[in-house]
Amino acid sequence: MKRHSNSKQKQTRRDFTKSVAATLACSPIVAFADTKCKKERKYVTTGMPQKLCGCDYVPHLERTEHIPPVGVSGGSLQINIKHILTPKEGSAEHPYKYVIEKQNLPRAEQYGSIAMIWVITEVLRGNKGSFYDYYYTFPKAYNAQLRLWLQDILKDDGSEMQRLPNTPHVVIKGGAVVDGQKSLSIEIDQPINAKASNSPMRPRKYKHKGHAKEFRIGKWDIVDGNGRPSGFSETGLDDYKFMILFYEP
């Protein structure tokens, strides 16, 4: 997807924080369509989203969840989650893999396929930051996967970045069967280390081990269960944060 060129509504950081908190606190439930993936955006004042992969514009979306969404933030890479992640053997492309196992989770706390991904983007212009966000929703059978590319910052002022490889460094998906339970799966290039967290909703925090230099999330995209592109992707902006919501199994 091309970088969004529509004009954005200007906001202060305090207004943005308030709007995020208000959205997360909403209680009405809106059912997902069974036949289409969709995109909805906020803080954009003109224009309509480009239709891709048979996906539609959603005017507004509010949800409550059976488990807290998984948070993924850039700057480096941090994953915030309710449950403990267990390392498993990975693949040649992603030597490390993490799942949820041996925790006897009730069905209501298991991870089906990805239902929605909320992407919050920060764009730095001079010494001021602009924010905008999109919601991407998917049918259960789409088996959406979020893929991330990590990009080394070659100069401290951010003027030079590493070229991105063809293969993503991180793949996050839901619906994996582990010990007879539905789990999320994180396939990644480096180990992620557990850190202390004070969040009651997501008490486990995992940080990427890191590269030789400081790095950021340089690109993301969303594909289906067979790796076919959805048409949703973005690259080259300053910071991305993700909230990943899952269907019940």
Residue pairs with C-beta under 8 A, 6 or more apart in sequence:
1 50
1 52
1 231
1 232
1 233
1 234
2 50
3 234
3 235
3 236
3 237
4 41
4 44
4 132
4 234
6 44
6 45
6 46
6 47
7 44
7 45
7 46
8 43
8 44
8 45
8 130
8 132
9 43
9 44
9 45
10 130
11 19
11 43
11 130
11 131
13 129
13 131
16 131
19 42
20 120
23 62
26 62
26 63
26 64
27 62
27 64
28 62
28 64
29 62
29 63
29 64
30 61
30 62
30 63
32 115
32 116
32 137
32 138
32 139
32 140
33 137
33 139
34 139
34 140
35 139
36 54
36 55
36 56
36 139
37 53
37 54
37 55
37 136
37 137
37 138
37 139
37 142
37 144
37 230
38 55
38 56
38 57
38 58
38 135
38 136
38 137
39 49
39 52
39 55
39 56
39 57
39 58
39 134
39 135
39 136
39 137
39 232
40 57
40 58
40 59
40 60
40 61
40 134
40 135
40 137
41 49
41 132
41 133
41 134
41 135
42 132
42 133
42 134
43 131
43 132
43 133
44 132
48 57
49 57
51 57
52 230
52 231
52 232
53 229
53 230
53 231
53 232
55 230
55 231
55 232
58 135
58 137
61 116
61 135
61 137
63 116
63 245
65 245
65 246
66 108
66 109
66 248
67 82
67 108
67 109
67 110
67 111
67 246
68 82
68 201
68 202
69 118
69 243
69 244
69 245
69 246
70 79
70 80
70 81
70 172
70 184
70 202
70 243
70 244
70 246
71 78
71 79
71 80
71 81
71 202
71 241
71 242
71 243
71 244
72 78
72 79
72 80
72 146
72 148
72 172
72 241
72 242
72 243
72 244
73 80
73 241
73 242
74 216
74 217
74 239
74 240
74 241
75 216
75 239
76 207
76 208
76 210
76 214
76 215
76 216
77 148
77 150
77 170
77 192
77 207
77 208
77 215
77 217
78 205
78 206
78 207
78 208
79 85
79 186
79 192
79 205
79 206
79 207
80 197
80 199
80 202
80 204
80 205
80 206
81 184
81 202
81 204
81 205
81 206
82 109
82 201
82 202
82 203
82 204
83 100
83 103
83 105
83 109
83 204
84 100
84 103
84 204
85 98
85 99
85 100
85 186
85 192
85 194
85 204
85 206
86 98
86 99
86 100
86 101
86 102
87 96
87 97
87 98
87 191
88 97
88 98
88 99
89 97
90 96
90 97
90 187
90 188
91 97
91 187
93 167
93 187
94 169
94 170
94 171
94 187
94 188
94 189
95 189
96 187
96 188
96 189
96 190
96 191
96 192
97 185
97 186
97 187
97 188
98 185
98 186
98 188
98 192
98 206
99 176
99 178
99 183
99 184
99 185
99 186
100 111
100 178
100 181
100 183
100 184
101 178
101 179
101 181
101 183
102 179
103 181
105 181
107 248
107 249
108 248
110 181
110 182
110 183
110 248
110 249
111 174
111 175
111 176
111 182
111 183
111 184
111 246
111 249
112 140
112 174
112 175
112 182
112 246
112 247
112 248
112 249
113 138
113 140
113 141
113 142
113 143
113 144
113 173
113 174
113 175
113 225
113 246
113 247
114 138
114 143
114 144
114 145
114 146
114 172
114 173
114 174
114 244
114 245
114 246
114 247
115 137
115 138
115 140
115 245
115 246
115 247
116 135
116 136
116 137
116 138
116 244
116 245
117 135
117 136
117 144
117 146
117 222
117 242
117 243
117 244
117 245
118 133
118 134
118 135
118 136
118 242
118 243
118 245
119 133
119 134
119 135
119 136
119 220
119 234
119 240
119 241
119 242
120 131
120 132
120 133
120 240
120 241
120 242
120 243
121 131
121 132
121 133
121 134
121 234
121 237
121 239
121 240
122 129
122 130
122 131
122 237
122 238
122 239
122 240
122 241
123 129
123 130
123 131
123 132
123 237
123 238
124 238
124 239
129 238
136 144
136 222
136 230
136 232
138 144
138 222
138 230
140 247
142 224
142 225
143 173
143 174
143 175
143 224
143 225
144 173
144 222
144 223
144 224
144 225
144 230
145 171
145 172
145 173
145 222
145 223
145 224
145 225
145 227
146 171
146 172
146 173
146 220
146 222
146 242
146 244
147 168
147 170
147 171
147 172
147 220
147 221
147 222
147 223
148 168
148 169
148 170
148 171
148 172
148 217
148 219
148 220
149 164
149 165
149 168
149 169
149 217
149 218
149 219
149 220
149 235
150 169
150 170
150 189
150 208
150 211
150 215
150 216
150 217
150 218
151 161
151 162
151 164
151 215
151 216
151 217
151 218
151 219
152 161
152 162
152 211
152 212
152 213
152 214
152 215
153 160
153 161
153 162
153 213
153 214
153 215
153 216
154 160
154 161
154 162
154 213
158 238
161 218
162 213
162 215
162 218
164 218
164 219
164 235
168 219
168 221
169 188
169 189
169 190
170 186
170 187
170 188
170 189
171 185
171 186
171 187
171 188
172 184
172 185
172 186
172 187
172 244
173 184
173 185
173 225
174 182
174 183
174 184
174 185
174 246
174 247
175 182
175 249
176 182
176 183
176 184
176 185
177 183
182 249
184 246
186 192
188 208
190 208
190 209
190 210
190 211
191 209
192 206
192 207
192 208
192 209
193 206
193 207
193 209
194 204
194 205
194 206
195 205
195 206
195 207
196 205
197 203
197 204
197 205
199 205
216 238
216 239
217 239
217 240
218 235
218 236
219 233
219 234
219 235
219 236
220 233
220 234
220 235
220 240
220 242
221 229
221 230
221 232
221 233
221 234
222 229
222 230
222 232
222 233
223 229
223 230
224 230
234 240
